[in-house]
Amino acid sequence: TLSLHDALPILERWSEKILALGELAFQEGDIEKAIAIARQVPSSVPSYSMVERRVEQWETIWNRAEETYKKAEENVRKERWHDAYIEATRLLSVPNSYWENTKYVELSDRIRQAREDGKKLNEARDLGDKGGFENLVDGIKLAGEIDKKSYIYQAAQKYVAELGEEILDLAIAKLDEGEWQESIRMVGNVPPTESLKKRAEDLVVLARAHSPAELGTVGGIKDAIRRAKEISSTRPLYPRAQRLINRWEREIGDVTALEKSERLASGGEVSDLRAAIALLQTIPASNPRALEAKSSIARWTNQIEEIEDAPLLEKADRLASFGDVDSLQGAIAAASQVRQGRILYADAQKRIQNWSERIERYQDQPLLDKARQLAFSGKLDEAIAMVETIKPGRILYNEARTKIRTWSGELEAERTLENARLAARRSEEHTSELQSH
């Protein structure tokens, strides 16, 4: 039997071999196994303190390596590629083969792949920044190609959700414009993420509710209300559904009033039309069918004005048909009763202008004719004086001014010729006087 003194050197050598096996496990990347092996050395061995120091050393190295790895991963997720590579290279100086080789290569490969994914994500962002439905869809498709194992996957999924939100906003805008089919088509391109799913489902329900509402009948609107009520108070688009329900409930009253007013107006009498207008004037300007009501009111108001004013124009036409000045003036007086702003006002004004021009022609044409006779007989001064009585703005004024310019030119030519003859005669007389002397 060995004494304790003789056994100690053997235990020491055995402890060193145990630690060597632990070191091998540590270098191969299994720190738990390394520590378990080291703990096989009995605590009673004098060199046990060396075991404790070695385990502490392994844990320190491992923890620092893990911290470096995590920092690199964090930088990758934030797309700080330069910082990520710097952290990765720190693993090359870790005194552990597993971290220095295996983990470094693994991390470098993942950073490289993440950087490629980052380029793809940036392309998706560029598309998103351009806006427009098609660009948003293409951006979702591109970002959705990034693998779940990629460090960029979470950022990509977050951006996919953002683009999905934008598509939902566009779909809601289309719905507000009444294009419910286009709204449904857009929603079909929203990614089925948990954050978007309920809003997308609600939007489809509301869009489909617009289909019967478009019929414009009381039955169709009631069907739309029934569908919108399927959206409960816990759903994301509940407030919008309630606004639509409120709008459609008011619209039922509007449709009823519009249908009744059409029946009233169908009588065609002024009293019928005024009753129809009075009914539609009860629809507030804020109601859904207010524009339709306003359009019908304008149409029937024009019809009333036409019924009331057409006889005035018919009377004016009969008077004007006689053709004399008094009849034409009577026609003008009748047509002038059509007030400005009325539907037949423009027609009345055209007639008045035509008849006024005929009266002016009747009044001024004899002056022009007599002036021509005077000019033909050489009485240019009298002819000019006569046409100068035709005032600006009258139908024959421009013709009168043309005659004045023509006759003034002729008169000036005659005076020039007369002056020339007078000068020639005086010259002859002066020459005769000189010869007599």
Helices and strands as residue ranges (DSSP letters): H 4-27, H 31-38, H 48-77, H 81-90, G 91-93, H 97-97, I 98-103, H 104-130, H 133-144, H 153-176, H 180-187, H 194-213, H 218-228, H 238-265, H 270-280, H 290-320, H 325-335, H 345-376, H 380-387, H 397-436
